[in-house]
Amino acid sequence: MSQEQREKLYAMLGDLPPKSALTSKLVAIEDRETYVLEKLTLGLNGIEPVPAYFVKPKHAEGPYPVVLFHHSHGGNYRLGKDELINGNVYLQHPPYAEALARQGYAALAIDAWGFGERSGRSESEIFKEMLWRGQVMWGMMVYDSLRAVEYVTGRADVDAARIGTIGMSMGSTMAWWTAALEPRIRVCVDLCCLTDFQALLETRGLDRHGIYYYVPGLLKSFTTASINALIAPRPHLSLAGIYDPLTPAAGLDRIEAELDRTYRQLGAPEAWKLLRYPTGHYETAEMRAEAMAFLAKWL
């Protein structure tokens, strides 16, 4: 049943590119204090190249467990994958590249459509062109993330049985969508964007998300909880701010109740956790500690 639901969800993502052979080009290597940074160009979608960073820990031996890091939105279209190595105003220090490398994890981050080295066209321009072509912008973004999983599992220096995913804000949404659609992802951690769709409607919060976020017809077949149920029984940690308008409390209550029930039914109640903190759309020090501890336990 879960696979049928995954296929149904995937089918809602618009006219996606046919899967062609993955390609990668190493552009540069930088030696950092705790990790080696590979700057890559990946061929994931057959339409435009996807700049990427692969971070390899210096003080551990491979093959490495790897974390697929999804960058946030925040209106900062120039940042993109650089969030992995440089952090962001609402993320704790050190940046995740350093924090993960210190614990022996490799990490991969790509620029989403319209971000980082793929910026230059506005989000609305990309959305409109894709709409004309029968594509869904969120679907094309998710597609790149799913193909990134295929790329990273093919690397000889990666342990393909130990893949995690993490992200903040837009990256949080990408983390749980990617984990729901890709069973090879072993652990999911999302920060500050486990947003219940119905609660967003009830609080008139639709404009709090960019237009990229919206998938035609999604509410006819799925809720946020039902998408996240596709991750179960794999470990899933969600971290939320009590004062974050992007994640209305009533919606978090609904998601928590439904996923509590799902994980109990599957015999894995300890693998799902939703924690809330007295903050807004911001990663606190406690959140960072919980995220790293959860990865250490399950990945």
VMD Tcl script that draws the C-alpha trace (Angstrom):
set ca {
  {0.00 0.00 0.00}
  {2.82 2.44 0.83}
  {4.40 1.90 -2.59}
  {1.05 2.50 -4.29}
  {0.71 5.75 -2.37}
  {4.25 6.77 -3.30}
  {3.48 6.19 -6.95}
  {0.27 8.19 -6.64}
  {2.10 11.08 -4.95}
  {4.89 10.99 -7.54}
  {2.32 11.09 -10.34}
  {1.01 14.40 -8.98}
  {4.36 16.11 -9.57}
  {3.65 17.05 -13.18}
  {5.42 16.05 -16.38}
  {8.80 15.02 -15.04}
  {11.85 14.39 -17.22}
  {12.54 10.83 -18.34}
  {15.30 9.29 -16.26}
  {18.53 9.48 -18.22}
  {22.03 8.46 -17.21}
  {23.40 10.45 -14.29}
  {26.55 12.45 -14.95}
  {28.97 14.26 -12.67}
  {31.86 16.61 -13.22}
  {34.36 17.56 -10.54}
  {34.92 21.29 -10.85}
  {37.20 21.97 -7.87}
  {38.41 20.58 -4.55}
  {38.99 22.67 -1.42}
  {40.72 21.49 1.73}
  {38.88 22.86 4.77}
  {39.70 22.41 8.47}
  {37.40 19.45 9.13}
  {36.39 18.34 5.65}
  {37.26 18.22 1.97}
  {34.82 20.12 -0.24}
  {34.11 18.87 -3.74}
  {32.45 21.35 -6.06}
  {30.47 19.41 -8.63}
  {28.20 19.81 -11.60}
  {25.62 17.05 -11.79}
  {23.46 15.98 -14.69}
  {20.20 15.04 -12.99}
  {17.30 16.18 -15.16}
  {18.47 16.44 -18.77}
  {17.43 20.10 -18.90}
  {20.01 22.14 -17.03}
  {23.13 21.23 -15.01}
  {22.84 21.14 -11.23}
  {25.71 22.63 -9.19}
  {26.39 20.65 -6.02}
  {28.68 20.38 -3.02}
  {29.92 17.10 -1.60}
  {31.55 17.33 1.82}
  {33.84 14.51 2.94}
  {35.09 14.34 6.57}
  {38.88 14.49 6.91}
  {39.20 12.59 10.18}
  {37.11 9.52 9.35}
  {37.45 6.66 6.92}
  {34.93 5.80 4.25}
  {32.63 4.55 3.07}
  {30.78 7.31 4.92}
  {27.21 7.64 6.06}
  {25.85 10.58 4.10}
  {23.30 13.30 4.81}
  {21.41 14.93 1.95}
  {21.18 18.58 3.05}
  {18.37 20.68 1.57}
  {18.80 24.43 1.64}
  {16.09 26.86 2.71}
  {14.33 29.62 0.75}
  {14.13 32.78 2.87}
  {13.99 34.93 -0.27}
  {17.78 34.53 -0.53}
  {18.05 33.13 -4.04}
  {21.81 33.62 -4.22}
  {22.57 31.41 -1.22}
  {21.30 27.98 -2.26}
  {23.67 25.11 -1.48}
  {26.13 27.53 0.17}
  {23.88 27.25 3.22}
  {25.55 23.88 3.85}
  {29.00 25.40 4.22}
  {28.21 29.00 5.28}
  {25.07 28.59 7.38}
  {22.20 31.08 7.55}
  {20.84 33.73 9.92}
  {18.26 31.32 11.38}
  {20.61 28.36 11.69}
  {22.99 27.64 14.54}
  {26.79 27.66 14.24}
  {28.81 25.91 13.04}
  {27.28 25.38 9.60}
  {26.01 21.87 8.98}
  {28.96 20.93 6.77}
  {31.30 21.29 9.73}
  {28.89 19.85 12.30}
  {28.26 16.75 10.19}
  {31.90 16.25 9.22}
  {32.96 16.37 12.88}
  {30.69 13.39 13.50}
  {32.03 11.44 10.53}
  {29.20 12.13 8.06}
  {29.58 13.10 4.44}
  {27.02 15.53 3.04}
  {25.58 16.45 -0.34}
  {23.76 19.67 -1.19}
  {22.43 20.83 -4.56}
  {21.12 24.17 -5.80}
  {17.35 23.97 -6.27}
  {15.77 25.51 -9.36}
  {16.24 29.29 -9.18}
  {18.77 29.24 -6.34}
  {22.53 29.63 -5.97}
  {24.33 29.10 -9.24}
  {20.95 28.37 -10.84}
  {19.59 31.82 -10.00}
  {19.00 34.53 -12.61}
  {15.35 33.79 -13.37}
  {12.72 34.67 -10.80}
  {10.71 32.02 -9.01}
  {7.51 33.26 -10.67}
  {9.10 33.16 -14.15}
  {10.23 29.56 -13.65}
  {6.84 28.58 -12.23}
  {4.95 30.14 -15.15}
  {7.10 28.54 -17.83}
  {6.84 25.16 -16.16}
  {3.07 25.56 -15.84}
  {2.81 26.10 -19.59}
  {4.87 22.99 -20.19}
  {2.73 20.84 -17.90}
  {5.39 20.80 -15.20}
  {5.08 21.56 -11.50}
  {7.93 23.60 -10.03}
  {7.87 21.70 -6.73}
  {7.78 18.46 -8.68}
  {10.87 19.44 -10.65}
  {12.64 20.40 -7.43}
  {11.73 17.10 -5.77}
  {12.82 15.24 -8.91}
  {16.32 16.74 -8.67}
  {16.52 15.73 -5.01}
  {15.48 12.16 -5.78}
  {18.08 11.93 -8.54}
  {20.66 13.36 -6.13}
  {19.98 10.33 -3.92}
  {20.70 8.09 -6.90}
  {23.95 9.96 -7.53}
  {25.21 9.77 -3.98}
  {24.36 6.08 -3.53}
  {26.56 5.34 -6.54}
  {29.67 6.87 -5.00}
  {32.28 4.34 -3.84}
  {33.07 6.47 -0.76}
  {29.46 6.43 0.50}
  {27.69 3.76 2.53}
  {24.48 3.45 0.48}
  {22.71 1.76 3.41}
  {23.20 4.82 5.65}
  {21.55 7.83 4.00}
  {19.90 10.59 5.99}
  {18.22 13.81 4.98}
  {17.84 17.15 6.76}
  {16.70 20.67 6.00}
  {15.34 23.92 7.41}
  {12.22 25.73 6.16}
  {11.88 24.95 2.43}
  {14.62 22.42 3.06}
  {12.50 20.86 5.78}
  {9.63 20.35 3.35}
  {12.05 18.90 0.82}
  {13.48 16.55 3.45}
  {10.13 14.96 4.29}
  {8.91 14.82 0.69}
  {12.15 13.18 -0.43}
  {12.12 10.70 2.44}
  {8.47 9.86 1.73}
  {9.20 9.11 -1.94}
  {12.61 7.45 -1.55}
  {12.68 4.36 0.72}
  {16.49 4.24 0.60}
  {16.58 7.26 2.90}
  {17.06 5.77 6.34}
  {16.55 8.83 8.57}
  {14.67 12.12 8.14}
  {15.15 15.28 10.21}
  {13.06 18.35 9.39}
  {13.33 21.77 11.00}
  {10.57 24.38 11.15}
  {8.32 23.43 8.24}
  {6.20 20.40 9.00}
  {3.20 22.43 7.87}
  {-0.30 20.96 7.93}
  {-1.99 22.02 4.70}
  {-5.46 22.35 6.23}
  {-4.14 24.46 9.12}
  {-2.45 26.74 6.62}
  {-5.82 27.28 4.94}
  {-7.56 27.84 8.29}
  {-5.04 30.50 9.33}
  {-4.98 32.14 5.87}
  {-1.28 31.45 5.70}
  {-0.93 30.45 2.05}
  {1.15 33.50 1.16}
  {3.69 32.59 3.82}
  {5.02 30.05 1.31}
  {6.34 30.88 -2.14}
  {4.48 29.82 -5.25}
  {6.98 26.98 -5.78}
  {5.29 25.13 -2.88}
  {1.92 24.42 -4.44}
  {1.08 21.16 -6.24}
  {-2.16 21.08 -8.29}
  {-4.80 18.76 -6.86}
  {-2.69 17.68 -3.90}
  {-5.44 18.16 -1.30}
  {-7.76 15.81 -3.19}
  {-5.59 12.85 -2.23}
  {-3.08 13.78 0.48}
  {-2.64 15.53 3.79}
  {0.70 16.47 5.29}
  {0.32 13.57 7.71}
  {-0.45 11.04 4.98}
  {2.66 12.06 3.03}
  {4.78 11.77 6.16}
  {3.22 8.39 6.96}
  {5.09 7.11 3.90}
  {8.32 7.59 5.86}
  {7.18 5.24 8.64}
  {8.54 3.10 10.20}
  {11.85 4.76 9.34}
  {13.18 7.20 11.97}
  {11.79 10.72 11.64}
  {12.48 13.73 13.86}
  {10.55 16.96 13.42}
  {11.54 20.16 15.23}
  {9.16 23.12 15.39}
  {8.90 26.59 16.90}
  {5.80 27.32 18.98}
  {5.68 30.88 17.61}
  {6.39 29.93 13.99}
  {3.47 31.07 11.78}
  {4.56 28.61 9.09}
  {3.61 25.67 11.31}
  {0.26 26.45 13.01}
  {-0.11 24.64 16.33}
  {-3.43 22.97 15.47}
  {-1.83 21.47 12.40}
  {1.12 20.15 14.37}
  {-1.34 18.56 16.79}
  {-3.08 16.75 13.92}
  {0.16 15.55 12.37}
  {1.54 14.39 15.71}
  {-1.60 12.41 16.57}
  {-1.76 10.71 13.17}
  {1.94 9.83 13.04}
  {1.92 8.66 16.67}
  {-0.81 6.23 15.66}
  {0.96 5.14 12.46}
  {4.28 4.45 14.16}
  {2.57 2.56 17.00}
  {0.70 0.39 14.50}
  {3.98 -0.40 12.75}
  {5.66 -1.29 16.05}
  {8.15 1.60 15.99}
  {6.79 4.33 18.32}
  {10.31 5.35 19.35}
  {11.30 6.15 15.75}
  {9.00 9.19 15.44}
  {9.40 12.35 17.47}
  {7.95 15.87 17.21}
  {9.54 18.41 19.53}
  {8.40 22.03 19.97}
  {10.39 24.94 21.33}
  {9.54 28.50 22.46}
  {10.91 30.12 19.32}
  {9.80 31.19 15.87}
  {11.18 30.18 12.48}
  {14.61 29.56 13.92}
  {16.91 26.66 14.80}
  {17.80 26.88 18.48}
  {20.85 25.33 20.12}
  {18.58 22.66 21.62}
  {17.18 21.84 18.19}
  {20.69 21.42 16.78}
  {21.65 19.13 19.66}
  {18.51 17.02 19.14}
  {19.09 16.79 15.39}
  {22.68 15.62 15.80}
  {21.76 13.15 18.55}
  {18.97 11.70 16.41}
  {21.34 11.18 13.50}
  {23.89 9.60 15.82}
  {21.27 7.18 17.16}
  {19.66 6.12 13.90}
  {22.23 6.71 11.15}
}
mol new
graphics top color blue
foreach p $ca { graphics top sphere $p radius 0.5 }
foreach p [lrange $ca 0 end-1] q [lrange $ca 1 end] { graphics top cylinder $p $q radius 0.2 }
display resetview
